[in-house]
Amino acid sequence: MNIEKKKITILGAERSGIAAAKLAKANGALPFVSDLSDNNSVIQNCNELAKLNIDYEFGGHTDKVFDCNFIVTSPGIPSDAKVIKTAEDKGIKIISEIEFAAWFCQGTIIAVTGTNGKTTTTSLISYIINNGNKKCYTAGNIGLPFSDIAMSVKPEDFVALEVSSFQLDFIERFKPKISVILNITPDHLDRYKNRFDLYIKSKMRITKNQDENDFFIYNGDDHNLPVGLVSETINFYPFSIDKGLRNGSFIDEGWILFNRNYETTEICSVNNLSLKGEHNLQNSLAAVNVAMNVGITPDSIKDSLASFKGVEHRLEFVREINGIKFINDSKATNVDSVWFAIRSFDKPIYLILGGLDKGNDYSKIKNEVKKRVKKIYAIGNSANKIYNYFKNITDVEIVNRLEDTIKKGLAEASYGEYVLLSPACASFDMFKNYEDRGKQFKTIVKKL
C-alpha cells in the first residue's frame, strides 16, 4: 500500500497509536497524533514522537485532526466519541490500527477474537507454531501492537493476532487467513448501547473479507455464534467438547482428535494438557485446529500442549505464604472470566472483585460465589454495586486500596485457601490497564 505523502491522523497516543505513527512515518506518510488525555504516559509518548519529527497534540482534539486523507483510531476510543462522529459527518475514512498494520504485513495472519480466552489462545497458537519450526509473531491486544511488527513479517512467517471488537468495528479490507472466534458472551455493553446483538455483529466482522482460500475456526458449542451469517465459501473448522465433527477438533473418550472430512488424527489425551480447566480445554482445541491447518505435526502439537506454561495475568500463580496461594487473574475483565476462575479451584476463595463496571450482570456467578467464595473484597468504582449484590450471599467488605485487600486476605485466609484477584471489571479507574493492575498485585504479594 502506497501512503507516501498521505496526511494521516492517528487518534490515541498510547501503544497502538504510537506504533501506527511510526509505521506511517516509515512508509513516507505525514502522521499527526492527537490524544484527548494529558496524563504522564501520553506526555512521555509525545516526547518520543517529537524526537522522530512526528507532529502531535494532547489534552484535546483540535480541528487539525480533520485535515487528513484518513484517520487511524485506537481501540480505546469509543465509536460514538465526538471526534469520531465529527469525522464521519465530514466523510473522512476511519480505520483501526490492525487494518492499517495489515496493509504492510506479508505473512499469514491468524486473528483470534472472543469474549474470553483470547490472550491464552493467541499465545498458545504462537507457541505451537514456533515449536513446530515455523516463525510466528504474537501481537495485537496481547500487548505488542500489530504496527510494531508488521513490516518485519516475512511471507513465510505467521502472526498470531489477538483482536477485540473495538478493532473490528473499523476494519475495511482486513483479511486473516485463519479467523478464530472462541466464544461470545455479554461484555462491553457500555460501548454497544446495552445491545448484545451489536456486540455479536462486531465480533463476527472478523470473517468479513474471508473467502474460499481461508479458514473459519469457531466454538461449535456456543449457541450465541450466528454461524449462518458467515459466507459458505469459507472453510469451516469448528471445535467442540460435546460432539464429534466432520471437520475440526473435538473430544472423544478423553482424547483430543482432529478430523478432516472424517479422516481422524489423534493428538493427545486431555490429561496431557498443561493448562487445566474446561475453558482451557476449549482454548486448546481451538489452537489444535489452527496448528493442523498450518501444517504442524501432531507429535509437535502434543509436545507443545504439554509444555505451554500459560500467560501472565491469567490465573497466574504468584506466591504461597503459610499455605495460602495468591493468584493473579487481572486479565479477567468480565463476569464470565470470573466464573471460569472460581471453578478452577477446589478450596475456598477470598476474591478481589471490582473496578470500572461495564454493565456487569453478577447473577451469572451467584451460585459459584455461594459455593466457593468465603469473602469478597470489593474495590474500585463498582465496589458499592458489588457490595449491594453479594452482601446476602457471602461476606463482603469494601476496601479502598489493592494493598489493603491483599493484606486482609493474608490475615483472614487459612492454610490451603486462595486469595484471587479476578476483578470482572476494567482497570482504568485505579490503574493504567489490566497489566498494571496485575503487576501491582504481584509486587505487593512478593513484598509480604
PyMOL commands that set and color helices and strands:
alter all, ss='L'
color gray80, all
select helices_A, chain A and resi 15-26+40-51+63-66+82-89+97-102+118-131+146-152+165-168+196-207+227-229+270-272+278-293+298-307+335-343+362-372+383-390+402-412+434-447
alter helices_A, ss='H'
color red, helices_A
select strands_A, chain A and resi 7-11+30-35+55-58+70-73+93-96+108-113+136-140+158-162+178-181+215-219+235-240+248-252+255-260+263-269+316-321+324-328+349-354+373-379+395-398+418-421
alter strands_A, ss='S'
color yellow, strands_A
deselect
rebuild
show_as cartoon
